[in-house]
Amino acid sequence: MLSSLSTNYAASSWKIDKEKEPLSINVATFQRQLRKLKFSQLIEATNGFSAASLIGSGGFGEVFKATLKDGSSVAIKKLIRLSSQGDREFMAEMETLGKIKHKNLVPLLGYCKVGEERLLVYEFMEYGSLEEMLHGKTRMPDRRILTWEERKKIARGAAKGLCFLHHNCIPHIIHRDMKSSNVLLDNEMDARVSDFGMARLISALDTHLSVSTLAGTPGYVPPEYYQSFRCTAKGDVYSFGVVLLELLTGKRPTDKEDFGDTNLVGWVKMKVREGKSMEVIDQELLSVKVKEMVRYLEITMQCVEDFASKRPNMLQVVAMLRELMPGSSSSNSG
């Protein structure tokens, strides 16, 4: 990923001296360490947004790791260039996102607006994304394999985060792009859902983006989106079901080699129809708690039902996953 971004690009886009205009910085929450953050400090903390500090890039922009003067680590998301007409909308969305606090969501710590640039500052998540943990560095001998207990804990944490967005936020927040790269893992290996509110923010700011860029990622998109392009909570449930399948199978949502013309959901449905459910389980998990895994697969299959009306809502998903785990914290993080 880094190779595509030359260091020259970083250097040429970030001439520090070009920022002569007064800085307008707004911090969404009153976290002490961020109150006085200036754009120049963000530039310094990322070494001019250098390729070396880049840790990810997605549909909404690039993400850089930065260490602030007080030693705390943050992730800075530099949003794709947007029309500057949406300033009021941007502020309003930021204020809203800054108020959303839940232990299974990645907290937005602050934001910064300078000229055309929009930067969001998040708490840095120690173990990176679930996607990286499950699918990245596959050939590295020291790759950390997630245990079944850890996978259940991650599934349950991510479910709670998404459930909070759907059922506790007013107005309710539909994620629109739920996927394993948007499930981050903190230093306790607890799941935190990230990038919620992004799709809404971008569509509020930029009317020129095509609908398809805001309707999810291949392999996670529910069947009904191809007809209507209308994002719904039940659409999120489907995408979350795909994440649950990734945890169970260890496979990516789309992979020509594994699934040919279909995808992870199609492949698993076919195996279940053929009565070969056990063949979908990640070999790394061996045969621990087989009955529990079968139940987990049943829950997952409800989430990825073709018809939205047949899918459970996230409150129901959380309740079903809880039944897998007697005792609210019977997970071992080790």
N, C-alpha and C positions, 0 to 999 in steps of 0.2 A: 504493500500500500504506500509505503514511504517513498519508494523509488519514483513514483509518478510525480511527486512534488519536489521540484528542484529547490536547492537552497537559494538559488538566485531569485526564484519566485518570491520566497519569503522576504528576502532582502529588498527587492524592488517594490513590493507592495507596502512595505512598512518603513517609509522614511520618517524617522521620528520628528525631524524638523518641519515636516509639512503640516503638522497639527498646530496651526497658529490660532485657530478659532477657540473661543471659550468652551471649555468642556462642560457638557451637561451630564452629570452622573447621578443616577438614582439607585438607591439601594432598597430593595423591596422589603427586606426585613432588618431588624435592628441588631444584627450580629455585630458585636463590637469590632471584630477584626476587619469587617468589610466597609464600615461606615466611611472610612477616609480613602478608600481605593480610588486611585486615579488611573486614567487610561495609560499614562506613562509607566505606572507601576506594572500594569498587565503586560505591557510591551517588554519591560525589563524581566519580569518573572518568566516569560516564555522565550527570552532571548530573541526578541523581534518576531515572535510567532514562527520560530525556525522549524525546519522539517524535523529536527531532532526532538522537539517537544511535542510534535504531532502524535496523538495516540489513536485517532480515529477520524473517519470522515463518512458522512451519510447524506441523505437527501436534504437535510436542513442546514448543513454547513460542516465545518471542521472542528475537531475538539483537540485542545492542547492541555497538557499537564503543566501545572505551574506551582512553584513553591513560593509562598508569600514571605514577606520579611519576618513575620512571627513564626515561621517554620511550618505553618499549616499547608497541606496539599489541597489544591482545588483543580477542578476541570473547567476550562474556559471554552465555551462553545461560541465560535465566531460564525454568525448566521450568514447565509448566502445574501448577496446584495439585494436589497429590496427598495422599492420606491420610498422616498423619505416622506411621502404624503401621509403615511400611516402612523405618525408620531403619537397621536393621542391614543389610537388603538393599541399601539405597542405598550405605552405606559399602563393603560388599563389592564391589558392581559398580564403584564408583569406583576402588577399589584395583586391581581387575583392569584396567579401562580405562586407568588411569594407567601401567600397566606395558607396554602395547602400543605399541611404537615401530617405525616403518618410515618410510622417506623418502617413501612415497606415501600416508601416512595423516596426517590433521590431528591434531597432538599435543594431548592434554588436558594442560593445565599445572596445573590445580588445581580445587578445588571448595569450595563454601561452603554451610553449612547453618545457617539462622537461622529458628527457629520453623518455620512451614509452608513457608518458601521454600527452594528448592534451586537453586543457581547453579553452572554449569560454566564454567570459564575455559579458553579455547582460544587457541592462537597465531592471530593475525590473518593472513588470506591476502590479499595485495596485490591480485590481479586478480579477486577475488570468485569467483562460481560460473561453471561452464561454461554453465549455462542463460542467465545474464545475458549472457555473452560471445557466445553464439550467437543468442539470441532477443531480448535486451533492447535498448532504445534503437534499434530498427530504423530509425527515421526520422532519427536524428541523423547529420548529414553526416560527423562525425569518428569514427564508429563504427569500431572496430578489427576488421578482417576476419582471421580465423585462416587462415593458409596451410595447405596440405596437410601440409607437414612438421610444423607445430605440432599439427595435428589428430592425426597419427599418434603424436606424442610424448605427447599427452594420453591417447589411447586406451591406449597401452602402459603409461603410468604408473598410470592408474586400474585397469587389469587387474592390475598387480602388487600394488597396494594390496589389492584384493578377494581376490586369490589368497593373499596373506599371511594374511588373516582366515580363509579357508577351510582352508588347508593347514598353516599354521605356528602357529596359536594352539591351545592345548589348554585347555579344550575349544574346538572350532572355533566361530568366530563367523559366524552367518548375518546378513547386513546387514538384510534384510527390506524395505528401502526404497531400493534403488539407483536413482538418477535423476540427471539432469544438474545439478540444484540441489544435490546432495550430492557433486559433484565440484568441489573448489575449486582455484584456481590460485595458486601462490605467486609471489614476485617473479621467479623464473626461468621462469615459465610451466610449472612441473612440476605434474602433477595430484596432488591429495591427496584421498583419499576421506574424507568426514566423516559424522557421525551414526551410525557403526557402534556397535552395543551399545545404542543408544537404545531401540529397540523392546523389547529384552529387559529393559532397566532399567525402562521404564514398566510393562510387564506384570508385572514382579516386584513393583512398588510398588502397583499399582492394579488390583484384580481386576474393577472395575466397567466398565472401558473395553470397548466392544464389540470383537469380534474384527476386524471390518472396518477399524477405525481402525489396526490393527496389520498389515494385510496389503497395504500398498503404496499406490501412487498410480495413478489411472486412466491408461491408456496404457502403463504399465510392468508391469502385473500379468500374470503368466503364466496361461495358460488353466486349468491344473489348480487354481489357488487358488480358483477359483469353486466347485469341487466340495468341496475338502477343508479349505481355510483353514489347511493345514499348510505353514509356511514351510520351504523346503529350499534347499540350496546350488544346486541346478539351477534353482530359481526365481530366485535372484540372477543366475544366468548369463543367463536370459531378459531380466531387467531391464537387465543390462549390455549385452546385444545391442541393446536399444532406444537406449541412450546412444550406442553405436557408430553406429547409424542416424542419430541426430541429427547426429553429427559429419560423416557422409557427405552427408546430404541438406540440412542446414541447417534442417530443419523441426522443429516441435514434435511430441511424440508423439500429441497429439490436436488436431484442428483441423477443425471442421465445414466451413469454406470449402475446405480442401485435399482432405479425404478423405470428406466426406459422412458416411455412416453407419458407415464403418469407421474405422480409426486408421492411424498411420504404418506399423505392421507389416503390416497388411492391404493397404494401398496399395502398399507396396514388393513384397510377395509377388505381387500382381496384375501389376505391371509386369514382374517377373522371368518370370512364367508367360507373359506376352505377348511375351517376347523384347525388351523395351524397357528393359533394365537401365540404359542410359546416361541415361535420362530422370530417374532418381531422384537423380543427382549434383547437388550444390549448384552453381548457375550461377556462384557466386563463384569456384569452383575451376577454371573453364574446362576445358581438356582436358589438364592436366598429368598425366603418369604414368597414363594410362588403364588400362593392364594391371594396374598395382598397385591401382588403385581397384576393378577388377573382382574381384581376389583378396580385397581387404578386404571387399567385399560378400559374397563366398562365405563368409568366416569369420563374418560377421555373421548371415547366414541360418542357419548351423548353430546359433548361440546362440539364435535365436528360433524354433527348431523347436517345433511344437505339443506333441510328446511329449518329456517331460523326459529319458527314457532316450536320446533321439537327440542331445541337446545335449552338447557337450564339457564337461569340467570346467575350472576356471580355470587350472590348470597347462597344459592343452592350449591354451587361448586365448592365454596369455602366449607360449607357444612359437610359435604360428602368427603372432601379431603381430610377434614378433621377426624372423621370416623376411622381413617386409616391409622391415625396416630393416637393411641390411648395416652392420656396425660398431655397437657398442652405443650410441653416442651420435651418430649421424649426423643429429641434428636441428639445425635452426638456430632459435634462439629469437627471431630478429629479425623 
